[in-house]
Amino acid sequence: MSAPERVVIRNAELWLGDKRKRVGPAHPLYRGGKRIDAQGYVTITSGPGAGMREHRVIMSAALGRVLLPTEIVHHVNGNKADNRLANLSLETRASHNREHGKGSEVLCRDCGKRKWYSPSNLARRASAYRCRGCWIKGGGNAACMNP
C-alpha cells in the first residue's frame, strides 16, 4: 500500500488520504454546518434541519411547531444573518407585503374602513373607494348609473 499523497496549498499541508476520511467538524474545510445562500440568508447544511433557512428553524423551535408555508419569519432589523429570536417576528404574507411591498392603504369615503391595494389595483380604481358594505348599502351598480 502506498503512502497518502501530500499537497501544499497556500502554505498549508494537506494529506489527501487523511482528509478524505474526516467528516464534519474534523474536516479542515468544515464551516460550522452553515452557509450564506444567494439571497443572503443563513442556510443549515448539516444535521437536523439541513437545507432549511436558519431563521425558520429557530422560529419553529421557539413556537414548538412546524411553520406553515403561508407564515413568514421577518427580520426586524433587516439583517438576514442576524437570527436572534429577539430580531425575528412571525407575520402573515399580507402583513409582510404591507411593510415591504408597494401600494397603499385607501379609506372608504363613507365609513372610513381601511383596505390595502396593490399598485395594479390602484391603477384600475377609477373613483373614490367605497368598501363592499357601503357599496351594497348605496345600491351597488344601480347607484352608479342613477346618481
DRENGUKOL-885596 format. One record per residue: residue in one letter; x, y, z of N, C-alpha, C in turn. Coordinates in nm, 2 decimals. Atoms other than C-alpha are relative to their C-alpha. Layout:
<pt code="A" n_u="X" n_v="Y" n_w="Z" ca_u="X" ca_v="Y" ca_w="Z" c_u="X" c_v="Y" c_w="Z"/>
...
END
This chain:
<pt code="M" n_u="0.08" n_v="-0.12" n_w="0.00" ca_u="0.00" ca_v="0.00" ca_w="0.00" c_u="0.09" c_v="0.12" c_w="0.00"/>
<pt code="S" n_u="-0.08" n_v="-0.12" n_w="0.01" ca_u="0.13" ca_v="0.34" ca_w="-0.09" c_u="-0.03" c_v="0.11" c_w="0.10"/>
<pt code="A" n_u="0.03" n_v="-0.11" n_w="-0.09" ca_u="0.16" ca_v="0.65" ca_w="0.13" c_u="-0.09" c_v="0.10" c_w="-0.06"/>
<pt code="P" n_u="0.09" n_v="-0.10" n_w="0.06" ca_u="-0.10" ca_v="0.92" ca_w="0.10" c_u="0.07" c_v="0.11" c_w="-0.07"/>
<pt code="E" n_u="-0.06" n_v="-0.11" n_w="0.07" ca_u="-0.03" ca_v="1.20" ca_w="-0.14" c_u="0.00" c_v="0.12" c_w="0.08"/>
<pt code="R" n_u="-0.01" n_v="-0.12" n_w="-0.08" ca_u="0.10" ca_v="1.52" ca_w="0.01" c_u="-0.01" c_v="0.12" c_w="-0.10"/>
<pt code="V" n_u="0.02" n_v="-0.12" n_w="0.09" ca_u="-0.02" ca_v="1.85" ca_w="-0.14" c_u="0.01" c_v="0.13" c_w="0.09"/>
<pt code="V" n_u="-0.02" n_v="-0.13" n_w="-0.07" ca_u="0.08" ca_v="2.21" ca_w="-0.04" c_u="-0.09" c_v="0.10" c_w="-0.07"/>
<pt code="I" n_u="0.09" n_v="-0.10" n_w="0.06" ca_u="-0.19" ca_v="2.47" ca_w="-0.09" c_u="0.01" c_v="0.12" c_w="0.10"/>
<pt code="R" n_u="0.00" n_v="-0.13" n_w="-0.08" ca_u="-0.14" ca_v="2.83" ca_w="0.03" c_u="0.08" c_v="-0.02" c_w="0.14"/>
<pt code="N" n_u="-0.09" n_v="0.02" n_w="-0.12" ca_u="0.14" ca_v="2.73" ca_w="0.28" c_u="-0.06" c_v="-0.10" c_w="0.10"/>
<pt code="A" n_u="0.06" n_v="0.09" n_w="-0.09" ca_u="-0.08" ca_v="2.46" ca_w="0.43" c_u="0.01" c_v="-0.14" c_w="-0.06"/>
<pt code="E" n_u="-0.01" n_v="0.13" n_w="0.05" ca_u="-0.01" ca_v="2.09" ca_w="0.40" c_u="-0.12" c_v="-0.08" c_w="0.02"/>
<pt code="L" n_u="0.12" n_v="0.08" n_w="-0.02" ca_u="-0.30" ca_v="1.86" ca_w="0.34" c_u="0.05" c_v="-0.14" c_w="-0.05"/>
<pt code="W" n_u="-0.02" n_v="0.14" n_w="0.04" ca_u="-0.26" ca_v="1.48" ca_w="0.34" c_u="-0.13" c_v="-0.05" c_w="-0.05"/>
<pt code="L" n_u="0.12" n_v="0.04" n_w="0.07" ca_u="-0.53" ca_v="1.38" ca_w="0.09" c_u="-0.06" c_v="-0.13" c_w="0.06"/>
<pt code="G" n_u="0.05" n_v="0.13" n_w="-0.06" ca_u="-0.56" ca_v="1.03" ca_w="0.23" c_u="-0.07" c_v="0.02" c_w="0.13"/>
<pt code="D" n_u="0.06" n_v="-0.03" n_w="-0.13" ca_u="-0.63" ca_v="1.16" ca_w="0.58" c_u="-0.12" c_v="0.09" c_w="-0.01"/>
<pt code="K" n_u="0.11" n_v="-0.09" n_w="0.01" ca_u="-0.87" ca_v="1.44" ca_w="0.47" c_u="-0.12" c_v="-0.07" c_w="-0.05"/>
<pt code="R" n_u="0.12" n_v="0.07" n_w="0.05" ca_u="-1.10" ca_v="1.20" ca_w="0.28" c_u="-0.07" c_v="-0.08" c_w="0.11"/>
<pt code="K" n_u="0.06" n_v="0.08" n_w="-0.11" ca_u="-1.16" ca_v="1.01" ca_w="0.60" c_u="-0.07" c_v="0.08" c_w="0.10"/>
<pt code="R" n_u="0.06" n_v="-0.09" n_w="-0.10" ca_u="-1.26" ca_v="1.31" ca_w="0.81" c_u="-0.13" c_v="0.06" c_w="-0.05"/>
<pt code="V" n_u="0.13" n_v="-0.05" n_w="0.03" ca_u="-1.62" ca_v="1.42" ca_w="0.82" c_u="-0.04" c_v="0.10" c_w="0.10"/>
<pt code="G" n_u="0.05" n_v="-0.09" n_w="-0.10" ca_u="-1.79" ca_v="1.72" ca_w="0.98" c_u="0.10" c_v="0.09" c_w="0.06"/>
<pt code="P" n_u="-0.09" n_v="-0.09" n_w="-0.06" ca_u="-1.60" ca_v="1.93" ca_w="1.23" c_u="0.15" c_v="-0.04" c_w="-0.01"/>
<pt code="A" n_u="-0.14" n_v="0.05" n_w="0.01" ca_u="-1.29" ca_v="1.71" ca_w="1.19" c_u="0.06" c_v="0.03" c_w="-0.14"/>
<pt code="H" n_u="-0.05" n_v="-0.03" n_w="0.13" ca_u="-1.26" ca_v="1.81" ca_w="0.82" c_u="0.06" c_v="0.14" c_w="0.00"/>
<pt code="P" n_u="-0.06" n_v="-0.13" n_w="0.00" ca_u="-1.03" ca_v="2.10" ca_w="0.75" c_u="-0.08" c_v="0.11" c_w="-0.07"/>
<pt code="L" n_u="0.08" n_v="-0.10" n_w="0.07" ca_u="-1.28" ca_v="2.27" ca_w="0.52" c_u="-0.14" c_v="0.02" c_w="0.06"/>
<pt code="Y" n_u="0.13" n_v="-0.01" n_w="-0.06" ca_u="-1.58" ca_v="2.24" ca_w="0.76" c_u="-0.02" c_v="0.14" c_w="0.05"/>
<pt code="R" n_u="0.03" n_v="-0.14" n_w="-0.03" ca_u="-1.75" ca_v="2.58" ca_w="0.81" c_u="-0.12" c_v="0.01" c_w="0.10"/>
<pt code="G" n_u="0.10" n_v="-0.02" n_w="-0.10" ca_u="-1.98" ca_v="2.51" ca_w="1.10" c_u="-0.14" c_v="-0.06" c_w="-0.04"/>
<pt code="G" n_u="0.12" n_v="0.05" n_w="0.05" ca_u="-2.26" ca_v="2.34" ca_w="0.90" c_u="-0.10" c_v="0.10" c_w="-0.05"/>
<pt code="K" n_u="0.09" n_v="-0.11" n_w="0.05" ca_u="-2.40" ca_v="2.67" ca_w="0.77" c_u="0.07" c_v="0.07" c_w="-0.12"/>
<pt code="R" n_u="-0.05" n_v="-0.08" n_w="0.11" ca_u="-2.36" ca_v="2.88" ca_w="0.46" c_u="-0.10" c_v="0.11" c_w="-0.03"/>
<pt code="I" n_u="0.09" n_v="-0.11" n_w="0.04" ca_u="-2.50" ca_v="3.20" ca_w="0.32" c_u="-0.05" c_v="-0.03" c_w="-0.14"/>
<pt code="D" n_u="0.05" n_v="0.03" n_w="0.14" ca_u="-2.73" ca_v="3.14" ca_w="0.02" c_u="0.00" c_v="0.13" c_w="-0.08"/>
<pt code="A" n_u="-0.01" n_v="-0.11" n_w="0.09" ca_u="-2.77" ca_v="3.36" ca_w="-0.28" c_u="-0.08" c_v="0.12" c_w="0.04"/>
<pt code="Q" n_u="0.08" n_v="-0.11" n_w="-0.04" ca_u="-3.04" ca_v="3.57" ca_w="-0.12" c_u="0.05" c_v="0.07" c_w="0.13"/>
<pt code="G" n_u="-0.06" n_v="-0.06" n_w="-0.12" ca_u="-2.82" ca_v="3.64" ca_w="0.19" c_u="-0.05" c_v="-0.06" c_w="0.13"/>
<pt code="Y" n_u="0.05" n_v="0.06" n_w="-0.12" ca_u="-3.00" ca_v="3.41" ca_w="0.44" c_u="0.10" c_v="-0.11" c_w="0.04"/>
<pt code="V" n_u="-0.08" n_v="0.11" n_w="-0.05" ca_u="-2.81" ca_v="3.16" ca_w="0.66" c_u="-0.08" c_v="-0.13" c_w="-0.02"/>
<pt code="T" n_u="0.06" n_v="0.13" n_w="0.03" ca_u="-2.88" ca_v="2.80" ca_w="0.54" c_u="0.07" c_v="-0.10" c_w="0.08"/>
<pt code="I" n_u="-0.07" n_v="0.11" n_w="-0.07" ca_u="-2.81" ca_v="2.49" ca_w="0.75" c_u="0.03" c_v="-0.10" c_w="-0.10"/>
<pt code="T" n_u="-0.04" n_v="0.10" n_w="0.10" ca_u="-2.61" ca_v="2.24" ca_w="0.56" c_u="0.02" c_v="-0.14" c_w="0.06"/>
<pt code="S" n_u="-0.01" n_v="0.14" n_w="-0.05" ca_u="-2.58" ca_v="1.95" ca_w="0.80" c_u="-0.08" c_v="-0.01" c_w="0.13"/>
<pt code="G" n_u="0.08" n_v="0.03" n_w="-0.12" ca_u="-2.76" ca_v="1.79" ca_w="1.09" c_u="-0.15" c_v="0.02" c_w="-0.02"/>
<pt code="P" n_u="0.15" n_v="-0.02" n_w="0.01" ca_u="-3.13" ca_v="1.83" ca_w="1.17" c_u="-0.03" c_v="0.14" c_w="-0.06"/>
<pt code="G" n_u="0.04" n_v="-0.12" n_w="0.07" ca_u="-3.29" ca_v="2.09" ca_w="0.95" c_u="0.09" c_v="0.04" c_w="-0.12"/>
<pt code="A" n_u="-0.09" n_v="-0.02" n_w="0.12" ca_u="-3.03" ca_v="2.05" ca_w="0.67" c_u="-0.08" c_v="0.04" c_w="-0.12"/>
<pt code="G" n_u="0.06" n_v="-0.05" n_w="0.12" ca_u="-3.13" ca_v="2.25" ca_w="0.37" c_u="-0.11" c_v="0.11" c_w="0.03"/>
<pt code="M" n_u="0.10" n_v="-0.11" n_w="-0.04" ca_u="-3.36" ca_v="2.49" ca_w="0.57" c_u="0.07" c_v="0.12" c_w="0.04"/>
<pt code="R" n_u="-0.06" n_v="-0.13" n_w="-0.04" ca_u="-3.30" ca_v="2.85" ca_w="0.64" c_u="-0.01" c_v="0.01" c_w="0.15"/>
<pt code="E" n_u="-0.02" n_v="0.00" n_w="-0.14" ca_u="-3.18" ca_v="2.91" ca_w="0.99" c_u="-0.11" c_v="0.07" c_w="0.08"/>
<pt code="H" n_u="0.09" n_v="-0.08" n_w="-0.07" ca_u="-3.43" ca_v="3.18" ca_w="1.09" c_u="-0.14" c_v="-0.08" c_w="0.01"/>
<pt code="R" n_u="0.13" n_v="0.08" n_w="-0.01" ca_u="-3.73" ca_v="2.94" ca_w="1.01" c_u="0.02" c_v="-0.11" c_w="0.10"/>
<pt code="V" n_u="-0.02" n_v="0.11" n_w="-0.10" ca_u="-3.57" ca_v="2.66" ca_w="1.22" c_u="-0.01" c_v="0.06" c_w="0.14"/>
<pt code="I" n_u="0.00" n_v="-0.06" n_w="-0.13" ca_u="-3.52" ca_v="2.90" ca_w="1.51" c_u="-0.14" c_v="0.04" c_w="0.05"/>
<pt code="M" n_u="0.14" n_v="-0.03" n_w="-0.04" ca_u="-3.88" ca_v="3.03" ca_w="1.50" c_u="-0.09" c_v="-0.12" c_w="0.02"/>
<pt code="S" n_u="0.08" n_v="0.13" n_w="-0.02" ca_u="-4.02" ca_v="2.68" ca_w="1.46" c_u="0.03" c_v="-0.06" c_w="0.14"/>
<pt code="A" n_u="-0.04" n_v="0.05" n_w="-0.13" ca_u="-3.83" ca_v="2.57" ca_w="1.77" c_u="-0.06" c_v="0.08" c_w="0.11"/>
<pt code="A" n_u="0.05" n_v="-0.08" n_w="-0.11" ca_u="-3.94" ca_v="2.87" ca_w="1.97" c_u="-0.16" c_v="-0.01" c_w="0.01"/>
<pt code="L" n_u="0.15" n_v="0.02" n_w="-0.01" ca_u="-4.31" ca_v="2.81" ca_w="1.88" c_u="-0.04" c_v="-0.14" c_w="0.04"/>
<pt code="G" n_u="0.03" n_v="0.14" n_w="-0.03" ca_u="-4.28" ca_v="2.44" ca_w="1.93" c_u="-0.09" c_v="-0.07" c_w="-0.10"/>
<pt code="R" n_u="0.08" n_v="0.06" n_w="0.11" ca_u="-4.45" ca_v="2.36" ca_w="1.60" c_u="0.07" c_v="0.03" c_w="-0.14"/>
<pt code="V" n_u="-0.05" n_v="-0.02" n_w="0.13" ca_u="-4.37" ca_v="2.34" ca_w="1.23" c_u="-0.07" c_v="0.13" c_w="-0.06"/>
<pt code="L" n_u="0.05" n_v="-0.12" n_w="0.06" ca_u="-4.42" ca_v="2.67" ca_w="1.04" c_u="-0.08" c_v="-0.03" c_w="-0.12"/>
<pt code="L" n_u="0.08" n_v="0.02" n_w="0.12" ca_u="-4.69" ca_v="2.69" ca_w="0.78" c_u="0.07" c_v="0.07" c_w="-0.12"/>
<pt code="P" n_u="-0.07" n_v="-0.07" n_w="0.11" ca_u="-4.58" ca_v="2.78" ca_w="0.43" c_u="-0.05" c_v="0.14" c_w="-0.02"/>
<pt code="T" n_u="0.05" n_v="-0.14" n_w="0.01" ca_u="-4.80" ca_v="3.09" ca_w="0.45" c_u="0.06" c_v="0.10" c_w="0.10"/>
<pt code="E" n_u="-0.06" n_v="-0.09" n_w="-0.11" ca_u="-4.61" ca_v="3.22" ca_w="0.76" c_u="0.14" c_v="0.04" c_w="-0.04"/>
<pt code="I" n_u="-0.13" n_v="-0.06" n_w="0.03" ca_u="-4.31" ca_v="3.45" ca_w="0.71" c_u="0.07" c_v="0.04" c_w="0.12"/>
<pt code="V" n_u="-0.09" n_v="-0.04" n_w="-0.12" ca_u="-4.03" ca_v="3.50" ca_w="0.96" c_u="0.07" c_v="0.13" c_w="-0.05"/>
<pt code="H" n_u="-0.05" n_v="-0.13" n_w="0.03" ca_u="-3.94" ca_v="3.87" ca_w="0.94" c_u="0.12" c_v="0.03" c_w="0.08"/>
<pt code="H" n_u="-0.12" n_v="-0.05" n_w="-0.08" ca_u="-3.60" ca_v="4.01" ca_w="1.04" c_u="-0.03" c_v="0.15" c_w="0.03"/>
<pt code="V" n_u="0.04" n_v="-0.13" n_w="-0.05" ca_u="-3.69" ca_v="4.32" ca_w="1.24" c_u="0.11" c_v="0.11" c_w="-0.04"/>
<pt code="N" n_u="-0.10" n_v="-0.10" n_w="0.04" ca_u="-3.35" ca_v="4.50" ca_w="1.18" c_u="0.04" c_v="-0.01" c_w="-0.14"/>
<pt code="G" n_u="-0.03" n_v="0.01" n_w="0.14" ca_u="-3.33" ca_v="4.39" ca_w="0.82" c_u="0.13" c_v="-0.08" c_w="-0.03"/>
<pt code="N" n_u="-0.12" n_v="0.08" n_w="0.02" ca_u="-3.01" ca_v="4.19" ca_w="0.87" c_u="-0.03" c_v="-0.14" c_w="-0.01"/>
<pt code="K" n_u="0.04" n_v="0.14" n_w="0.02" ca_u="-3.07" ca_v="3.85" ca_w="0.72" c_u="0.08" c_v="-0.10" c_w="0.07"/>
<pt code="A" n_u="-0.09" n_v="0.09" n_w="-0.07" ca_u="-2.78" ca_v="3.70" ca_w="0.90" c_u="-0.02" c_v="0.00" c_w="0.15"/>
<pt code="D" n_u="0.03" n_v="-0.02" n_w="-0.15" ca_u="-2.90" ca_v="3.82" ca_w="1.25" c_u="-0.12" c_v="-0.09" c_w="0.03"/>
<pt code="N" n_u="0.11" n_v="0.09" n_w="-0.03" ca_u="-3.11" ca_v="3.52" ca_w="1.36" c_u="-0.03" c_v="-0.02" c_w="0.15"/>
<pt code="R" n_u="0.04" n_v="0.01" n_w="-0.14" ca_u="-3.15" ca_v="3.60" ca_w="1.73" c_u="-0.15" c_v="0.01" c_w="0.00"/>
<pt code="L" n_u="0.15" n_v="0.01" n_w="-0.01" ca_u="-3.51" ca_v="3.53" ca_w="1.84" c_u="-0.05" c_v="0.14" c_w="0.03"/>
<pt code="A" n_u="0.05" n_v="-0.14" n_w="-0.03" ca_u="-3.54" ca_v="3.90" ca_w="1.96" c_u="-0.01" c_v="0.07" c_w="-0.13"/>
<pt code="N" n_u="0.00" n_v="-0.07" n_w="0.13" ca_u="-3.48" ca_v="4.00" ca_w="1.59" c_u="-0.10" c_v="-0.06" c_w="-0.09"/>
<pt code="L" n_u="0.10" n_v="0.06" n_w="0.09" ca_u="-3.74" ca_v="3.77" ca_w="1.44" c_u="-0.14" c_v="0.02" c_w="0.05"/>
<pt code="S" n_u="0.14" n_v="-0.01" n_w="-0.03" ca_u="-4.11" ca_v="3.81" ca_w="1.42" c_u="-0.08" c_v="-0.08" c_w="-0.11"/>
<pt code="L" n_u="0.08" n_v="0.08" n_w="0.09" ca_u="-4.38" ca_v="3.59" ca_w="1.27" c_u="-0.11" c_v="0.08" c_w="-0.06"/>
<pt code="E" n_u="0.10" n_v="-0.08" n_w="0.07" ca_u="-4.60" ca_v="3.75" ca_w="1.01" c_u="-0.07" c_v="-0.08" c_w="-0.11"/>
<pt code="T" n_u="0.07" n_v="0.06" n_w="0.12" ca_u="-4.86" ca_v="3.66" ca_w="0.75" c_u="0.05" c_v="0.07" c_w="-0.13"/>
<pt code="R" n_u="-0.05" n_v="-0.05" n_w="0.13" ca_u="-4.79" ca_v="3.72" ca_w="0.38" c_u="-0.06" c_v="0.14" c_w="-0.02"/>
<pt code="A" n_u="0.07" n_v="-0.13" n_w="0.02" ca_u="-5.04" ca_v="4.01" ca_w="0.38" c_u="0.07" c_v="0.11" c_w="0.08"/>
<pt code="S" n_u="-0.06" n_v="-0.11" n_w="-0.08" ca_u="-4.88" ca_v="4.20" ca_w="0.67" c_u="0.14" c_v="0.02" c_w="-0.04"/>
<pt code="H" n_u="-0.14" n_v="-0.02" n_w="0.05" ca_u="-4.53" ca_v="4.14" ca_w="0.54" c_u="0.01" c_v="0.08" c_w="-0.13"/>
<pt code="N" n_u="0.01" n_v="-0.08" n_w="0.12" ca_u="-4.63" ca_v="4.28" ca_w="0.20" c_u="-0.03" c_v="0.14" c_w="0.03"/>
<pt code="R" n_u="0.04" n_v="-0.13" n_w="-0.03" ca_u="-4.78" ca_v="4.58" ca_w="0.36" c_u="0.13" c_v="0.08" c_w="0.05"/>
<pt code="E" n_u="-0.12" n_v="-0.06" n_w="-0.05" ca_u="-4.45" ca_v="4.65" ca_w="0.53" c_u="0.11" c_v="0.03" c_w="-0.11"/>
<pt code="H" n_u="-0.10" n_v="-0.01" n_w="0.09" ca_u="-4.22" ca_v="4.59" ca_w="0.24" c_u="-0.05" c_v="0.03" c_w="-0.15"/>
<pt code="G" n_u="0.05" n_v="0.00" n_w="0.13" ca_u="-4.44" ca_v="4.59" ca_w="-0.07" c_u="-0.04" c_v="0.14" c_w="-0.05"/>
<pt code="K" n_u="0.05" n_v="-0.13" n_w="0.06" ca_u="-4.56" ca_v="4.87" ca_w="-0.30" c_u="-0.15" c_v="0.00" c_w="0.01"/>
<pt code="G" n_u="0.14" n_v="-0.01" n_w="-0.01" ca_u="-4.91" ca_v="5.00" ca_w="-0.30" c_u="-0.03" c_v="0.10" c_w="0.11"/>
<pt code="S" n_u="0.03" n_v="-0.10" n_w="-0.11" ca_u="-5.10" ca_v="5.20" ca_w="-0.04" c_u="-0.14" c_v="-0.05" c_w="0.06"/>
<pt code="E" n_u="0.13" n_v="0.03" n_w="-0.07" ca_u="-5.39" ca_v="5.19" ca_w="0.20" c_u="-0.10" c_v="0.11" c_w="-0.04"/>
<pt code="V" n_u="0.10" n_v="-0.09" n_w="0.03" ca_u="-5.71" ca_v="5.35" ca_w="0.10" c_u="-0.12" c_v="0.00" c_w="0.10"/>
<pt code="L" n_u="0.11" n_v="-0.01" n_w="-0.10" ca_u="-6.01" ca_v="5.47" ca_w="0.31" c_u="-0.13" c_v="0.00" c_w="-0.07"/>
<pt code="C" n_u="0.14" n_v="0.00" n_w="0.05" ca_u="-6.38" ca_v="5.41" ca_w="0.24" c_u="-0.05" c_v="0.15" c_w="0.02"/>
<pt code="R" n_u="0.04" n_v="-0.14" n_w="-0.01" ca_u="-6.53" ca_v="5.75" ca_w="0.16" c_u="-0.13" c_v="0.02" c_w="0.09"/>
<pt code="D" n_u="0.12" n_v="-0.01" n_w="-0.09" ca_u="-6.85" ca_v="5.66" ca_w="0.37" c_u="0.03" c_v="-0.03" c_w="0.14"/>
<pt code="C" n_u="-0.01" n_v="0.04" n_w="-0.14" ca_u="-6.74" ca_v="5.47" ca_w="0.68" c_u="0.15" c_v="0.01" c_w="0.05"/>
<pt code="G" n_u="-0.14" n_v="-0.02" n_w="-0.05" ca_u="-6.36" ca_v="5.52" ca_w="0.69" c_u="0.08" c_v="-0.13" c_w="0.01"/>
<pt code="K" n_u="-0.06" n_v="0.13" n_w="-0.01" ca_u="-6.28" ca_v="5.15" ca_w="0.67" c_u="0.13" c_v="0.00" c_w="-0.09"/>
<pt code="R" n_u="-0.12" n_v="0.00" n_w="0.07" ca_u="-5.92" ca_v="5.08" ca_w="0.56" c_u="0.02" c_v="-0.13" c_w="-0.08"/>
<pt code="K" n_u="-0.03" n_v="0.11" n_w="0.09" ca_u="-5.81" ca_v="4.85" ca_w="0.27" c_u="0.13" c_v="0.02" c_w="-0.07"/>
<pt code="W" n_u="-0.13" n_v="-0.01" n_w="0.07" ca_u="-5.47" ca_v="4.77" ca_w="0.12" c_u="-0.02" c_v="-0.03" c_w="-0.15"/>
<pt code="Y" n_u="0.01" n_v="0.02" n_w="0.15" ca_u="-5.44" ca_v="4.80" ca_w="-0.26" c_u="0.14" c_v="-0.01" c_w="-0.05"/>
<pt code="S" n_u="-0.13" n_v="0.01" n_w="0.07" ca_u="-5.15" ca_v="4.68" ca_w="-0.47" c_u="0.00" c_v="0.11" c_w="-0.11"/>
<pt code="P" n_u="-0.01" n_v="-0.10" n_w="0.11" ca_u="-5.03" ca_v="4.92" ca_w="-0.75" c_u="-0.09" c_v="-0.03" c_w="-0.12"/>
<pt code="S" n_u="0.09" n_v="0.03" n_w="0.11" ca_u="-5.22" ca_v="4.73" ca_w="-1.02" c_u="-0.14" c_v="0.02" c_w="0.03"/>
<pt code="N" n_u="0.13" n_v="-0.02" n_w="-0.04" ca_u="-5.54" ca_v="4.75" ca_w="-0.83" c_u="-0.03" c_v="0.15" c_w="0.01"/>
<pt code="L" n_u="0.02" n_v="-0.14" n_w="-0.01" ca_u="-5.49" ca_v="5.12" ca_w="-0.76" c_u="-0.02" c_v="0.07" c_w="-0.14"/>
<pt code="A" n_u="0.01" n_v="-0.06" n_w="0.13" ca_u="-5.45" ca_v="5.19" ca_w="-1.13" c_u="-0.14" c_v="-0.03" c_w="-0.06"/>
<pt code="R" n_u="0.13" n_v="0.03" n_w="0.06" ca_u="-5.78" ca_v="5.02" ca_w="-1.21" c_u="-0.12" c_v="0.07" c_w="0.08"/>
<pt code="R" n_u="0.10" n_v="-0.07" n_w="-0.08" ca_u="-5.97" ca_v="5.21" ca_w="-0.94" c_u="-0.03" c_v="0.14" c_w="-0.05"/>
<pt code="A" n_u="0.03" n_v="-0.13" n_w="0.07" ca_u="-6.14" ca_v="5.50" ca_w="-1.11" c_u="-0.04" c_v="0.11" c_w="0.09"/>
<pt code="S" n_u="0.06" n_v="-0.11" n_w="-0.09" ca_u="-6.32" ca_v="5.69" ca_w="-0.83" c_u="0.04" c_v="-0.02" c_w="0.14"/>
<pt code="A" n_u="-0.02" n_v="0.02" n_w="-0.14" ca_u="-6.31" ca_v="5.73" ca_w="-0.46" c_u="-0.04" c_v="-0.14" c_w="0.05"/>
<pt code="Y" n_u="0.02" n_v="0.13" n_w="-0.05" ca_u="-6.30" ca_v="5.40" ca_w="-0.27" c_u="-0.12" c_v="-0.01" c_w="0.09"/>
<pt code="R" n_u="0.10" n_v="0.04" n_w="-0.09" ca_u="-6.61" ca_v="5.25" ca_w="-0.11" c_u="0.01" c_v="-0.14" c_w="0.03"/>
<pt code="C" n_u="-0.01" n_v="0.14" n_w="-0.04" ca_u="-6.60" ca_v="4.93" ca_w="0.09" c_u="-0.12" c_v="-0.07" c_w="-0.05"/>
<pt code="R" n_u="0.11" n_v="0.08" n_w="0.05" ca_u="-6.82" ca_v="4.64" ca_w="-0.01" c_u="-0.13" c_v="0.03" c_w="0.07"/>
<pt code="G" n_u="0.12" n_v="-0.02" n_w="-0.08" ca_u="-7.07" ca_v="4.70" ca_w="0.27" c_u="-0.07" c_v="0.14" c_w="-0.04"/>
<pt code="C" n_u="0.05" n_v="-0.13" n_w="0.04" ca_u="-7.11" ca_v="5.07" ca_w="0.18" c_u="-0.05" c_v="0.00" c_w="-0.14"/>
<pt code="W" n_u="0.04" n_v="0.01" n_w="0.14" ca_u="-7.13" ca_v="4.99" ca_w="-0.19" c_u="-0.14" c_v="-0.07" c_w="-0.01"/>
<pt code="I" n_u="0.13" n_v="0.07" n_w="0.01" ca_u="-7.42" ca_v="4.74" ca_w="-0.13" c_u="-0.11" c_v="0.09" c_w="0.06"/>
<pt code="K" n_u="0.10" n_v="-0.08" n_w="-0.06" ca_u="-7.60" ca_v="4.98" ca_w="0.11" c_u="-0.04" c_v="0.12" c_w="-0.09"/>
<pt code="G" n_u="0.03" n_v="-0.11" n_w="0.10" ca_u="-7.57" ca_v="5.25" ca_w="-0.16" c_u="-0.07" c_v="-0.04" c_w="-0.12"/>
<pt code="G" n_u="0.07" n_v="0.04" n_w="0.12" ca_u="-7.74" ca_v="5.04" ca_w="-0.42" c_u="0.09" c_v="-0.07" c_w="-0.10"/>
<pt code="G" n_u="-0.09" n_v="0.07" n_w="0.09" ca_u="-7.43" ca_v="4.89" ca_w="-0.59" c_u="0.01" c_v="0.08" c_w="-0.13"/>
<pt code="N" n_u="-0.01" n_v="-0.06" n_w="0.14" ca_u="-7.42" ca_v="4.95" ca_w="-0.97" c_u="-0.11" c_v="0.09" c_w="-0.03"/>
<pt code="A" n_u="0.12" n_v="-0.08" n_w="0.03" ca_u="-7.77" ca_v="5.09" ca_w="-0.97" c_u="0.03" c_v="0.15" c_w="0.05"/>
<pt code="A" n_u="-0.03" n_v="-0.13" n_w="-0.05" ca_u="-7.64" ca_v="5.39" ca_w="-0.76" c_u="0.09" c_v="0.07" c_w="-0.09"/>
<pt code="C" n_u="-0.10" n_v="-0.06" n_w="0.09" ca_u="-7.36" ca_v="5.44" ca_w="-1.01" c_u="-0.07" c_v="0.05" c_w="-0.12"/>
<pt code="M" n_u="0.07" n_v="-0.03" n_w="0.12" ca_u="-7.60" ca_v="5.45" ca_w="-1.30" c_u="-0.10" c_v="0.11" c_w="0.01"/>
<pt code="N" n_u="0.11" n_v="-0.10" n_w="-0.03" ca_u="-7.87" ca_v="5.67" ca_w="-1.14" c_u="0.05" c_v="0.09" c_w="0.12"/>
<pt code="P" n_u="-0.05" n_v="-0.09" n_w="-0.12" ca_u="-7.68" ca_v="5.94" ca_w="-0.93" c_u="-0.10" c_v="0.08" c_w="0.06"/>
END
